[in-house]
Amino acid sequence: MSSLKKCFPLTSLLILFVTAASATEPPVVHRPWVLLDPNDPNVINASKFAVLEYNKNVTSSSNKLLFQKSELV
């Protein structure tokens, strides 16, 4: 019983410290979505890169992607 009395203050301090440390995290800031221009050369290059990288990891030819430029209506 005496060992329990010795551990209780240390355990209480540990719980208090962990609770206080987790409460000081900064809030998460969510930024709004930005619409991208599909005709922007940077968007096209990033899209082609994504398709090429995906196709490198695909083993079946039926699951490969084909890059196609979309037309907005």
C-alpha positions as CSV (number, residue, x, y, z in Angstrom):
1,M,0.0,0.0,0.0
2,S,2.9,2.4,0.7
3,S,4.3,2.0,-2.8
4,L,0.9,3.0,-4.2
5,K,1.0,6.2,-2.2
6,K,4.5,6.9,-3.5
7,C,3.5,6.4,-7.1
8,F,0.3,8.4,-7.0
9,P,1.8,11.9,-6.9
10,L,4.2,11.1,-9.8
11,T,1.4,9.6,-11.9
12,S,-0.7,12.7,-11.2
13,L,2.1,15.0,-12.3
14,L,2.7,12.9,-15.4
15,I,-1.0,13.1,-16.4
16,L,-1.1,16.8,-15.7
17,F,2.1,17.4,-17.8
18,V,0.8,15.4,-20.8
19,T,-2.6,17.1,-20.7
20,A,-1.0,20.6,-20.6
21,A,1.4,19.7,-23.4
22,S,-1.3,18.5,-25.7
23,A,-3.4,21.6,-25.0
24,T,-0.7,24.0,-26.3
25,E,-0.8,22.7,-29.9
26,P,-1.6,25.4,-32.4
27,P,-5.0,25.2,-34.2
28,V,-5.2,23.8,-37.7
29,V,-5.8,26.4,-40.3
30,H,-7.8,25.1,-43.4
31,R,-7.2,27.1,-46.5
32,P,-9.9,27.4,-49.1
33,W,-9.7,25.4,-52.3
34,V,-8.2,27.3,-55.3
35,L,-9.6,26.6,-58.8
36,L,-6.9,25.7,-61.3
37,D,-6.9,26.6,-64.9
38,P,-6.7,23.3,-66.9
39,N,-4.8,25.1,-69.7
40,D,-2.0,26.3,-67.4
41,P,1.2,24.7,-68.5
42,N,2.2,23.9,-64.8
43,V,-1.1,22.1,-64.3
44,I,-0.6,20.1,-67.5
45,N,3.0,19.2,-66.5
46,A,1.9,18.1,-63.0
47,S,-0.9,16.0,-64.5
48,K,1.4,14.3,-67.0
49,F,3.9,13.6,-64.2
50,A,1.1,12.1,-62.0
51,V,-0.1,9.8,-64.8
52,L,3.5,8.7,-65.6
53,E,4.3,7.9,-62.0
54,Y,1.1,6.0,-61.5
55,N,1.8,3.9,-64.6
56,K,5.3,3.1,-63.4
57,N,3.7,1.3,-60.4
58,V,1.0,-0.6,-62.3
59,T,1.7,-4.1,-63.3
60,S,-1.3,-4.8,-65.5
61,S,-1.6,-2.9,-68.8
62,S,-5.4,-2.8,-68.4
63,N,-5.0,-0.6,-65.3
64,K,-2.7,2.0,-66.8
65,L,-3.9,5.6,-67.2
66,L,-3.9,7.6,-70.4
67,F,-3.4,11.4,-70.2
68,Q,-6.0,13.3,-72.1
69,K,-6.5,17.0,-72.0
70,S,-10.0,18.0,-71.0
71,E,-12.2,20.7,-72.5
72,L,-14.3,22.9,-70.3
73,V,-17.8,23.7,-71.5
